[in-house]
Amino acid sequence: MVGLVIVSHSSKIAEGVCDLALQMASGYRQMIPAGGLKDGSLGTDPTRILDAIRSANDGNGVAVLVDLGSGIMSAETAIDLLDGEFPARIADAPLVEGAVVAVIEASTGASLEEVIHAAESAREKKSCNPIIHFHT
């Protein structure tokens, strides 16, 4: 199966996104959080992301979802460091919605291209957008 890596500047966000998404695909185990720096501070580290990508791969490639700008650069660096070892791609997708759709797609045995496409399609989905009224 295609592996998934969730990159965030916050370890708590990366872990939370994984927890939420994995609720949608029981039995899927190839989703790895890669958030924060080793010392627990905010940031992204290409080496940690590279380790997560390698851990998530079982031979079918890895889709990477990222939260913010410098995280994209760190993920790109990590993928460059793979030097073609196996396919890994960054999905241009919203982090939470993309992760949920991607894990469902990956759990079906879909290809890396199909998982990336599913994650990226989350940008176009217009889900229920409730209006919340607060009464004082």
C-alpha positions in Angstrom: 0.0 0.0 0.0 1.0 3.6 -0.5 2.3 5.2 2.6 1.4 8.6 4.0 3.4 11.2 5.8 1.8 14.2 7.6 4.2 17.1 7.9 3.4 20.0 10.3 5.4 22.6 12.1 3.7 21.2 15.3 4.1 17.6 16.4 0.7 17.8 18.0 -1.0 18.8 14.8 0.8 16.1 12.8 -0.2 13.5 15.4 -3.7 14.8 15.6 -4.2 14.7 11.8 -3.0 11.1 11.8 -5.3 10.1 14.6 -8.3 11.7 12.9 -7.5 10.2 9.4 -6.8 6.8 10.7 -10.2 6.6 12.3 -11.5 6.5 8.7 -9.5 3.5 7.6 -9.2 0.9 10.2 -6.3 -1.4 9.7 -4.2 1.0 7.7 -0.9 1.5 9.5 1.4 3.4 7.0 0.6 6.9 8.1 3.5 8.6 9.9 3.4 12.0 11.6 6.5 14.2 11.0 5.9 17.3 13.0 8.0 19.7 15.0 11.7 19.6 15.7 13.6 17.1 17.9 13.7 19.4 20.9 9.9 19.7 20.8 9.8 23.2 19.3 7.9 24.3 16.3 9.5 23.8 12.9 10.2 21.2 10.2 13.3 19.1 9.7 14.1 17.5 6.4 15.9 14.6 8.2 12.9 13.8 10.3 10.7 14.0 7.3 13.0 11.7 5.3 13.0 9.2 8.2 9.1 9.3 8.2 8.9 8.8 4.4 11.2 5.8 4.6 9.2 4.4 7.5 5.9 4.8 5.6 7.1 3.1 2.4 6.4 -0.5 1.8 7.5 -0.4 -1.8 4.5 1.4 -3.3 5.6 4.9 -2.7 4.6 7.7 -0.2 2.3 10.6 -0.4 3.3 13.6 1.7 0.8 16.2 3.0 2.2 19.5 4.4 0.8 22.3 6.5 2.7 25.5 5.6 5.3 27.0 3.2 8.6 26.2 4.9 7.3 22.7 5.6 6.9 22.3 1.8 10.6 23.2 1.3 11.6 20.7 4.0 9.5 18.0 2.5 11.0 18.8 -1.0 14.5 18.5 0.5 13.6 15.2 2.1 12.3 13.8 -1.2 15.4 15.1 -3.0 17.5 13.2 -0.4 15.7 10.0 -1.4 17.6 10.3 -4.7 15.0 8.2 -6.5 15.2 5.3 -3.9 11.4 5.0 -4.3 8.6 7.3 -5.4 7.4 10.0 -3.0 5.3 13.1 -3.9 3.9 16.1 -2.1 0.1 16.4 -2.5 -1.1 20.0 -3.1 -4.0 19.5 -0.7 -5.5 20.9 2.5 -3.8 19.1 5.4 -6.8 17.6 7.3 -9.3 17.0 4.5 -6.5 15.8 2.2 -5.2 13.4 4.8 -8.7 11.9 5.4 -9.4 11.4 1.7 -5.8 10.1 1.1 -5.9 7.5 3.9 -9.2 6.1 2.6 -7.9 5.9 -0.9 -4.6 4.4 0.2 -6.4 1.8 2.3 -8.1 0.4 -0.8 -4.7 -0.4 -2.4 -4.8 2.5 -4.8 -1.6 3.7 -6.6 0.4 6.6 -5.5 -1.0 8.7 -8.4 -4.6 7.8 -7.3 -3.8 8.7 -3.6 -2.3 12.0 -4.7 -5.3 12.8 -6.9 -7.7 11.9 -4.2 -5.9 14.2 -1.7 -5.8 17.0 -4.1 -9.5 16.7 -5.0 -10.2 17.7 -1.4 -9.4 21.3 -2.4 -12.4 21.3 -4.7 -14.9 19.7 -2.4 -17.5 22.1 -1.0 -18.7 20.3 2.1 -21.4 21.4 4.4 -20.5 24.9 5.6 -22.8 25.5 8.5 -23.5 29.0 9.7 -23.2 29.1 13.5 -25.2 31.7 15.4 -24.2 32.7 18.8 -26.9 34.0 21.1 -25.9 36.3 23.9 
